[in-house]
Amino acid sequence: MVLTLVTMAYATIIHAATNHLVDALLALILMIGGVIGAQFGARTGQRFSGEQLRLLLGLLVLAVGLRFAYDIVVQPTDLYSMRLIEGQP
Protein backbone atom coordinates (compact mmCIF):
# COMPACT_ATOMS: atom_id res chain seq x y z
CA MET A 1 0.00 0.00 0.00
CA VAL A 2 2.91 2.33 0.68
CA LEU A 3 4.24 1.70 -2.83
CA THR A 4 0.86 2.57 -4.32
CA LEU A 5 0.64 5.74 -2.25
CA VAL A 6 4.19 6.80 -3.20
CA THR A 7 3.54 6.13 -6.89
CA MET A 8 0.35 8.18 -6.85
CA ALA A 9 2.00 11.03 -4.96
CA TYR A 10 4.87 11.04 -7.49
CA ALA A 11 2.42 11.07 -10.42
CA THR A 12 0.58 14.01 -8.85
CA ILE A 13 3.80 15.98 -8.43
CA ILE A 14 4.91 15.25 -12.01
CA HIS A 15 1.48 16.27 -13.31
CA ALA A 16 1.65 19.51 -11.31
CA ALA A 17 5.13 20.28 -12.63
CA THR A 18 4.15 19.54 -16.23
CA ASN A 19 0.74 21.21 -16.41
CA HIS A 20 1.12 23.73 -13.58
CA LEU A 21 -2.33 22.66 -12.42
CA VAL A 22 -3.54 20.00 -9.99
CA ASP A 23 -6.97 19.38 -8.56
CA ALA A 24 -5.88 18.58 -4.99
CA LEU A 25 -9.27 17.16 -3.96
CA LEU A 26 -9.36 14.82 -6.95
CA ALA A 27 -5.78 13.73 -6.30
CA LEU A 28 -6.63 12.99 -2.65
CA ILE A 29 -9.71 10.99 -3.61
CA LEU A 30 -7.71 9.00 -6.18
CA MET A 31 -4.94 8.28 -3.66
CA ILE A 32 -7.39 7.07 -1.02
CA GLY A 33 -9.24 4.97 -3.59
CA GLY A 34 -5.97 3.50 -4.85
CA VAL A 35 -4.82 2.48 -1.39
CA ILE A 36 -8.18 0.90 -0.57
CA GLY A 37 -8.31 -0.76 -4.00
CA ALA A 38 -4.81 -2.18 -3.59
CA GLN A 39 -5.75 -3.74 -0.26
CA PHE A 40 -8.95 -5.17 -1.72
CA GLY A 41 -7.07 -6.48 -4.75
CA ALA A 42 -4.41 -8.16 -2.62
CA ARG A 43 -7.02 -9.95 -0.51
CA THR A 44 -9.05 -10.97 -3.55
CA GLY A 45 -5.91 -12.14 -5.37
CA GLN A 46 -5.17 -14.63 -2.61
CA ARG A 47 -8.41 -16.46 -3.43
CA PHE A 48 -7.42 -17.16 -7.04
CA SER A 49 -4.72 -19.39 -8.46
CA GLY A 50 -1.94 -18.00 -10.62
CA GLU A 51 -3.56 -19.37 -13.78
CA GLN A 52 -6.87 -17.72 -12.94
CA LEU A 53 -5.16 -14.38 -12.29
CA ARG A 54 -3.29 -14.60 -15.60
CA LEU A 55 -6.58 -15.40 -17.36
CA LEU A 56 -8.26 -12.37 -15.76
CA LEU A 57 -5.33 -10.15 -16.72
CA GLY A 58 -5.45 -11.48 -20.28
CA LEU A 59 -9.18 -10.78 -20.48
CA LEU A 60 -8.63 -7.26 -19.18
CA VAL A 61 -5.89 -6.59 -21.75
CA LEU A 62 -8.13 -8.03 -24.48
CA ALA A 63 -11.04 -5.81 -23.41
CA VAL A 64 -8.85 -2.70 -23.44
CA GLY A 65 -7.49 -3.65 -26.88
CA LEU A 66 -11.01 -4.16 -28.22
CA ARG A 67 -12.05 -0.79 -26.84
CA PHE A 68 -9.11 0.91 -28.53
CA ALA A 69 -9.90 -0.88 -31.80
CA TYR A 70 -13.54 0.21 -31.54
CA ASP A 71 -12.51 3.83 -30.95
CA ILE A 72 -10.22 3.73 -33.99
CA VAL A 73 -12.88 2.30 -36.32
CA VAL A 74 -16.06 4.07 -35.16
CA GLN A 75 -16.27 7.81 -35.72
CA PRO A 76 -17.48 9.76 -32.67
CA THR A 77 -20.67 11.78 -32.91
CA ASP A 78 -18.90 14.99 -31.82
CA LEU A 79 -15.49 15.47 -33.36
CA TYR A 80 -14.92 18.67 -31.43
CA SER A 81 -16.35 20.06 -28.24
CA MET A 82 -15.99 23.44 -26.65
CA ARG A 83 -16.71 24.62 -23.16
CA LEU A 84 -16.50 27.97 -21.48
CA ILE A 85 -13.95 28.24 -18.69
CA GLU A 86 -15.13 30.38 -15.81
CA GLY A 87 -13.48 33.78 -15.73
CA GLN A 88 -12.55 33.68 -19.42
CA PRO A 89 -14.30 36.07 -21.88
DSSP file with accessible surface (Angstrom, degrees, kcal/mol):
  #  RESIDUE AA STRUCTURE BP1 BP2  ACC     N-H-->O    O-->H-N    N-H-->O    O-->H-N    TCO  KAPPA ALPHA  PHI   PSI    X-CA   Y-CA   Z-CA
    1    1 A M     >        0   0  110      0, 0.0     4,-2.4     0, 0.0     5,-0.2   0.000 360.0 360.0 360.0 -33.8    0.0    0.0    0.0
    2    2 A V  H  >  +     0   0  111      2,-0.2     4,-2.9     1,-0.2     5,-0.2   0.913 360.0  52.1 -65.6 -40.6    2.9    2.3    0.7
    3    3 A L  H  > S+     0   0  131      1,-0.2     4,-2.6     2,-0.2    -1,-0.2   0.918 110.1  48.6 -61.8 -42.5    4.2    1.7   -2.8
    4    4 A T  H  > S+     0   0   43      2,-0.2     4,-2.4     1,-0.2     5,-0.2   0.932 112.6  48.0 -62.5 -44.0    0.9    2.6   -4.3
    5    5 A L  H  X S+     0   0   79     -4,-2.4     4,-2.5     1,-0.2    -2,-0.2   0.926 112.7  48.0 -64.3 -42.4    0.6    5.7   -2.3
    6    6 A V  H  X S+     0   0   86     -4,-2.9     4,-2.6     1,-0.2    -1,-0.2   0.920 111.5  50.6 -65.1 -42.3    4.2    6.8   -3.2
    7    7 A T  H  X S+     0   0   81     -4,-2.6     4,-2.5    -5,-0.2    -1,-0.2   0.922 112.4  46.2 -61.6 -44.1    3.5    6.1   -6.9
    8    8 A M  H  X S+     0   0   48     -4,-2.4     4,-2.2     2,-0.2    -1,-0.2   0.895 112.0  50.4 -67.8 -39.6    0.4    8.2   -6.9
    9    9 A A  H  X S+     0   0   35     -4,-2.5     4,-2.3    -5,-0.2    -2,-0.2   0.927 111.4  49.1 -63.5 -42.1    2.0   11.0   -5.0
   10   10 A Y  H  X S+     0   0  156     -4,-2.6     4,-2.7     1,-0.2     5,-0.2   0.926 110.2  50.7 -62.4 -44.4    4.9   11.0   -7.5
   11   11 A A  H  X S+     0   0   56     -4,-2.5     4,-2.5     1,-0.2    -1,-0.2   0.891 109.6  51.4 -62.3 -37.7    2.4   11.1  -10.4
   12   12 A T  H  X S+     0   0   34     -4,-2.2     4,-2.4     2,-0.2    -1,-0.2   0.925 110.8  47.4 -64.9 -43.0    0.6   14.0   -8.9
   13   13 A I  H  X S+     0   0  112     -4,-2.3     4,-2.5     2,-0.2    -2,-0.2   0.928 112.9  48.4 -65.6 -43.3    3.8   16.0   -8.4
   14   14 A I  H  X S+     0   0   71     -4,-2.7     4,-2.4     2,-0.2     5,-0.2   0.918 111.7  50.1 -63.0 -41.8    4.9   15.3  -12.0
   15   15 A H  H  X S+     0   0   94     -4,-2.5     4,-2.8    -5,-0.2     6,-0.5   0.920 111.2  49.2 -62.5 -41.9    1.5   16.3  -13.3
   16   16 A A  H  X S+     0   0   36     -4,-2.4     4,-1.6     1,-0.2    -2,-0.2   0.900 112.6  47.3 -64.6 -41.1    1.7   19.5  -11.3
   17   17 A A  H  < S+     0   0   64     -4,-2.5    -1,-0.2    -5,-0.2    -2,-0.2   0.872 117.6  42.4 -69.3 -34.8    5.1   20.3  -12.6
   18   18 A T  H  < S+     0   0   94     -4,-2.4    -2,-0.2    -5,-0.2    -3,-0.2   0.939 129.7  23.1 -77.1 -48.8    4.2   19.5  -16.2
   19   19 A N  H  < S-     0   0   86     -4,-2.8    -3,-0.2    -5,-0.2    -2,-0.2   0.505  90.6-133.9 -99.4  -7.5    0.7   21.2  -16.4
   20   20 A H  S  < S+     0   0  163     -4,-1.6     2,-0.3    -5,-0.3    -4,-0.2   0.814  78.6  91.0  56.3  30.5    1.1   23.7  -13.6
   21   21 A L        +     0   0  129     -6,-0.5     2,-0.4    -5,-0.1    -2,-0.2  -0.935  46.2 169.9-156.2 129.7   -2.3   22.7  -12.4
   22   22 A V        -     0   0   49     -2,-0.3     2,-1.0    -3,-0.1     3,-0.1  -0.988  30.7-138.7-142.5 133.2   -3.5   20.0  -10.0
   23   23 A D     >  -     0   0  102     -2,-0.4     4,-2.5     1,-0.2     5,-0.2  -0.815  21.9-166.7 -87.0 100.6   -7.0   19.4   -8.6
   24   24 A A  H  > S+     0   0   73     -2,-1.0     4,-2.5     1,-0.2    -1,-0.2   0.875  83.3  51.7 -62.6 -38.2   -5.9   18.6   -5.0
   25   25 A L  H  > S+     0   0  114      2,-0.2     4,-2.6     1,-0.2    -1,-0.2   0.939 111.5  46.9 -65.4 -44.3   -9.3   17.2   -4.0
   26   26 A L  H  > S+     0   0   90      1,-0.2     4,-2.7     2,-0.2    -2,-0.2   0.917 111.9  51.0 -62.9 -42.2   -9.4   14.8   -7.0
   27   27 A A  H  X S+     0   0   14     -4,-2.5     4,-2.4     2,-0.2    -1,-0.2   0.919 110.8  48.9 -62.0 -41.7   -5.8   13.7   -6.3
   28   28 A L  H  X S+     0   0   96     -4,-2.5     4,-2.6     2,-0.2     5,-0.2   0.934 111.5  48.6 -64.2 -44.2   -6.6   13.0   -2.7
   29   29 A I  H  X S+     0   0   99     -4,-2.6     4,-2.7     1,-0.2    -2,-0.2   0.921 112.4  48.8 -62.3 -42.6   -9.7   11.0   -3.6
   30   30 A L  H  X S+     0   0  108     -4,-2.7     4,-2.4     2,-0.2    -1,-0.2   0.891 111.3  49.9 -65.3 -38.5   -7.7    9.0   -6.2
   31   31 A M  H  X S+     0   0   38     -4,-2.4     4,-2.3     2,-0.2    -2,-0.2   0.939 112.8  45.7 -65.7 -45.3   -4.9    8.3   -3.7
   32   32 A I  H  X S+     0   0   92     -4,-2.6     4,-2.4     1,-0.2     5,-0.2   0.937 114.6  48.4 -63.6 -44.7   -7.4    7.1   -1.0
   33   33 A G  H  X S+     0   0   42     -4,-2.7     4,-2.8    -5,-0.2    -1,-0.2   0.887 110.7  51.7 -62.7 -37.7   -9.2    5.0   -3.6
   34   34 A G  H  X S+     0   0   18     -4,-2.4     4,-2.4    -5,-0.2    -1,-0.2   0.906 110.2  47.6 -66.3 -40.7   -6.0    3.5   -4.9
   35   35 A V  H  X S+     0   0   30     -4,-2.3     4,-1.9     2,-0.2    -2,-0.2   0.939 115.9  44.1 -66.9 -44.3   -4.8    2.5   -1.4
   36   36 A I  H  X S+     0   0  102     -4,-2.4     4,-2.5     1,-0.2    -2,-0.2   0.929 114.4  50.5 -65.2 -42.6   -8.2    0.9   -0.6
   37   37 A G  H  X S+     0   0   37     -4,-2.8     4,-2.9    -5,-0.2    -2,-0.2   0.879 107.9  52.9 -64.2 -37.1   -8.3   -0.8   -4.0
   38   38 A A  H  X S+     0   0   34     -4,-2.4     4,-2.3     2,-0.2    -1,-0.2   0.909 110.5  47.3 -65.4 -40.2   -4.8   -2.2   -3.6
   39   39 A Q  H  X S+     0   0   78     -4,-1.9     4,-2.1     2,-0.2    -2,-0.2   0.934 114.1  47.0 -66.6 -43.8   -5.7   -3.7   -0.3
   40   40 A F  H  X S+     0   0  144     -4,-2.5     4,-2.5     1,-0.2     5,-0.2   0.924 112.7  50.1 -62.6 -42.8   -9.0   -5.2   -1.7
   41   41 A G  H  X S+     0   0   40     -4,-2.9     4,-2.6     1,-0.2    -1,-0.2   0.883 108.8  51.6 -65.2 -37.8   -7.1   -6.5   -4.8
   42   42 A A  H  X S+     0   0   60     -4,-2.3     4,-1.0     2,-0.2    -1,-0.2   0.919 112.9  44.9 -65.9 -42.4   -4.4   -8.2   -2.6
   43   43 A R  H  < S+     0   0  151     -4,-2.1     4,-0.4     1,-0.2     3,-0.3   0.901 115.7  46.6 -68.7 -39.3   -7.0  -10.0   -0.5
   44   44 A T  H >< S+     0   0   34     -4,-2.5     3,-1.4     1,-0.2     4,-0.4   0.889 106.7  59.2 -69.0 -37.6   -9.0  -11.0   -3.5
   45   45 A G  H >< S+     0   0   22     -4,-2.6     3,-0.9     1,-0.3    -1,-0.2   0.772  95.4  63.3 -63.3 -25.4   -5.9  -12.1   -5.4
   46   46 A Q  T 3< S+     0   0  165     -4,-1.0    -1,-0.3    -3,-0.3    -2,-0.2   0.734  96.9  58.8 -71.0 -19.9   -5.2  -14.6   -2.6
   47   47 A R  T <  S+     0   0  200     -3,-1.4     2,-0.3    -4,-0.4    -1,-0.2   0.604  99.9  67.4 -84.3 -12.9   -8.4  -16.5   -3.4
   48   48 A F  S <  S-     0   0   84     -3,-0.9     2,-0.1    -4,-0.4     0, 0.0  -0.798  81.2-120.0-109.3 153.2   -7.4  -17.2   -7.0
   49   49 A S     >  -     0   0   48     -2,-0.3     4,-2.3     1,-0.1     5,-0.2  -0.356  34.3-103.8 -80.6 168.6   -4.7  -19.4   -8.5
   50   50 A G  H  > S+     0   0   34      1,-0.2     4,-2.3     2,-0.2     5,-0.2   0.883 121.8  52.3 -60.3 -39.6   -1.9  -18.0  -10.6
   51   51 A E  H  > S+     0   0  127      2,-0.2     4,-2.2     1,-0.2    -1,-0.2   0.898 109.0  49.6 -64.9 -41.0   -3.6  -19.4  -13.8
   52   52 A Q  H  > S+     0   0   93      2,-0.2     4,-2.5     1,-0.2    -2,-0.2   0.909 110.8  49.7 -66.1 -39.3   -6.9  -17.7  -12.9
   53   53 A L  H  X S+     0   0   73     -4,-2.3     4,-2.5     2,-0.2    -2,-0.2   0.907 110.7  49.5 -66.4 -39.6   -5.2  -14.4  -12.3
   54   54 A R  H  X S+     0   0  157     -4,-2.3     4,-2.6     2,-0.2    -1,-0.2   0.894 110.6  51.2 -64.9 -38.5   -3.3  -14.6  -15.6
   55   55 A L  H  X S+     0   0  112     -4,-2.2     4,-2.6     2,-0.2    -2,-0.2   0.937 110.9  47.9 -62.9 -44.9   -6.6  -15.4  -17.4
   56   56 A L  H  X S+     0   0   87     -4,-2.5     4,-2.2     2,-0.2    -2,-0.2   0.912 112.5  48.8 -63.1 -40.9   -8.3  -12.4  -15.8
   57   57 A L  H  X S+     0   0  106     -4,-2.5     4,-2.7     2,-0.2    -1,-0.2   0.919 111.1  50.5 -63.9 -43.0   -5.3  -10.1  -16.7
   58   58 A G  H  X S+     0   0   40     -4,-2.6     4,-2.6     1,-0.2    -2,-0.2   0.909 110.3  49.4 -61.0 -41.8   -5.4  -11.5  -20.3
   59   59 A L  H  X S+     0   0   94     -4,-2.6     4,-2.6     2,-0.2    -1,-0.2   0.893 110.9  50.4 -65.6 -37.9   -9.2  -10.8  -20.5
   60   60 A L  H  X S+     0   0  107     -4,-2.2     4,-2.4     2,-0.2    -2,-0.2   0.938 111.6  47.0 -65.2 -44.7   -8.6   -7.3  -19.2
   61   61 A V  H  X S+     0   0   93     -4,-2.7     4,-2.5     1,-0.2    -2,-0.2   0.916 112.7  50.5 -63.6 -40.7   -5.9   -6.6  -21.7
   62   62 A L  H  X S+     0   0  101     -4,-2.6     4,-2.7    -5,-0.2    -2,-0.2   0.928 109.7  50.2 -62.4 -43.4   -8.1   -8.0  -24.5
   63   63 A A  H  X S+     0   0   54     -4,-2.6     4,-2.2     2,-0.2    -2,-0.2   0.918 111.4  47.9 -63.5 -41.8  -11.0   -5.8  -23.4
   64   64 A V  H  X S+     0   0   70     -4,-2.4     4,-2.5     2,-0.2    -1,-0.2   0.924 112.1  50.2 -65.0 -41.8   -8.9   -2.7  -23.4
   65   65 A G  H  X S+     0   0   37     -4,-2.5     4,-2.5     1,-0.2    -2,-0.2   0.910 110.4  49.5 -62.5 -41.8   -7.5   -3.7  -26.9
   66   66 A L  H  X S+     0   0  109     -4,-2.7     4,-2.6     2,-0.2    -1,-0.2   0.891 109.9  51.6 -64.4 -38.5  -11.0   -4.2  -28.2
   67   67 A R  H  X S+     0   0  156     -4,-2.2     4,-2.5     2,-0.2    -2,-0.2   0.926 110.7  47.6 -64.9 -43.3  -12.1   -0.8  -26.8
   68   68 A F  H  X S+     0   0  131     -4,-2.5     4,-1.7     2,-0.2    -2,-0.2   0.919 112.1  50.0 -62.4 -42.9   -9.1    0.9  -28.5
   69   69 A A  H  X S+     0   0   49     -4,-2.5     4,-2.1     2,-0.2     5,-0.2   0.917 110.4  50.4 -62.2 -41.2   -9.9   -0.9  -31.8
   70   70 A Y  H  X S+     0   0  138     -4,-2.6     4,-2.9     1,-0.2    -2,-0.2   0.925 109.6  50.4 -62.3 -44.5  -13.5    0.2  -31.5
   71   71 A D  H  < S+     0   0   77     -4,-2.5    -1,-0.2     1,-0.2    -2,-0.2   0.806 110.8  50.1 -65.2 -29.6  -12.5    3.8  -30.9
   72   72 A I  H  < S+     0   0  143     -4,-1.7    -1,-0.2    -5,-0.2    -2,-0.2   0.894 118.2  37.3 -74.1 -38.5  -10.2    3.7  -34.0
   73   73 A V  H  < S+     0   0  120     -4,-2.1     2,-0.4    -5,-0.2    -2,-0.2   0.915 106.6  66.7 -83.3 -43.3  -12.9    2.3  -36.3
   74   74 A V  S  < S-     0   0   61     -4,-2.9    -1,-0.0    -5,-0.2     0, 0.0  -0.659  79.0-133.2 -89.1 129.3  -16.1    4.1  -35.2
   75   75 A Q        -     0   0  142     -2,-0.4    -3,-0.1     1,-0.1    -2,-0.1  -0.627  25.5-118.9 -80.1 132.7  -16.3    7.8  -35.7
   76   76 A P        -     0   0   77      0, 0.0     3,-0.1     0, 0.0    -1,-0.1  -0.288  14.1-124.4 -68.6 156.7  -17.5    9.8  -32.7
   77   77 A T  S    S+     0   0  143      1,-0.2     2,-0.6     2,-0.1    -2,-0.0   0.883 103.0  41.4 -69.8 -37.9  -20.7   11.8  -32.9
   78   78 A D        -     0   0  119      1,-0.2    -1,-0.2     3,-0.0     3,-0.1  -0.937  62.2-177.8-112.2 111.9  -18.9   15.0  -31.8
   79   79 A L  S    S+     0   0  101     -2,-0.6     2,-0.4     1,-0.2    -1,-0.2   0.840  76.6  23.1 -74.5 -32.2  -15.5   15.5  -33.4
   80   80 A Y        -     0   0  207      2,-0.0     2,-0.4     0, 0.0    -1,-0.2  -0.973  65.8-171.7-133.4 146.5  -14.9   18.7  -31.4
   81   81 A S        -     0   0  110     -2,-0.4     2,-0.4    -3,-0.1    -3,-0.0  -0.993   4.1-164.0-137.1 147.7  -16.3   20.1  -28.2
   82   82 A M        -     0   0  187     -2,-0.4     2,-0.3     2,-0.0    -2,-0.0  -0.970   6.0-177.7-129.0 145.4  -16.0   23.4  -26.6
   83   83 A R        -     0   0  222     -2,-0.4     2,-0.5     2,-0.0    -2,-0.0  -0.993  28.8-115.4-142.4 150.4  -16.7   24.6  -23.2
   84   84 A L        -     0   0  140     -2,-0.3     2,-0.5     3,-0.0    -2,-0.0  -0.694  24.7-143.0 -85.7 127.0  -16.5   28.0  -21.5
   85   85 A I    >   -     0   0  104     -2,-0.5     3,-2.0     4,-0.1    -1,-0.0  -0.784  30.7-105.1 -89.6 131.7  -13.9   28.2  -18.7
   86   86 A E  T 3  S+     0   0  185     -2,-0.5    -1,-0.1     1,-0.3     0, 0.0  -0.271 104.8  21.8 -58.3 138.0  -15.1   30.4  -15.8
   87   87 A G  T 3  S+     0   0   83      1,-0.3    -1,-0.3    -3,-0.0    -3,-0.0   0.367  98.1 111.3  87.5  -7.0  -13.5   33.8  -15.7
   88   88 A Q    <         0   0  120     -3,-2.0    -1,-0.3     1,-0.1     0, 0.0  -0.834 360.0 360.0-100.6 138.5  -12.6   33.7  -19.4
   89   89 A P              0   0  156      0, 0.0    -4,-0.1     0, 0.0    -1,-0.1  -0.237 360.0 360.0 -73.4 360.0  -14.3   36.1  -21.9
